[in-house]
C-alpha cells in the first residue's frame, strides 16, 4: 500500500490506459506493436523505463521490424495463417504482458507483473483467441478466401491501436475494452458456428 501511495494517481492511470491499449494491439498482431513501441522508444518519442531499455536499442528495433514483416506476410499464406493462430494466443499473451509491464515504474516487480499478466496478457489473449475463431470460420465458409480480409483487419487494428495508445491512451483503453467485448461476442458465435458445422 505504501508503494502505491507514492505513485501519483494520474500517472498510474495514464500508464494503465497506455498498457491496456498496447496489450490490445498485441491481440491483433504480436510483433507490430512491439516494433512501433521500439521505434518510438529508439527515437525518444516515448520514455522507456530502465528495465525495458532493451526495447529502445537498435538490435531490438531491427529484430522486431523483421519479425513484424514476417508475421504480416505469413498471415496471407493459406494454411500457414491457421497454424500461426495455434501459437498466436500464448505469444500475444506474453507480448501483451511485456508491453503492459513496460509502462509501469515504482510498483515493484510482483505488483507490476501481476497487473501485466492479468490485464495485459488477458486482454491480448482474449482478442487474439477471438480472431482465431473468426479466421477458423472464414476458412471453413469461404475456403480461406476471406482470411486475407481478416488478416488485413488485424494488421490495421494493431497499428491503429498502438499509435492511439501512445498518443491518446484514454481513448485507446476505451476502444480496447470495446474490442474485447466485441471480439468475445463474435468470437463465441464464430466458434459455435464452426462446431455446429463439424457436428
LINFENPE-V266983 format. One line per field, one symbol per residue. burial: # if it has 24 or more other C-alpha atoms within 12 Angstrom, else .. Layout:
BEGIN
burial = ???
END
This chain:
BEGIN
burial = ...........#.#############################...###...#.###...##..##..#..##.###....##.##..####################....##.##########################...#..##.######.##########..#####.###.##..##.###.##........
END
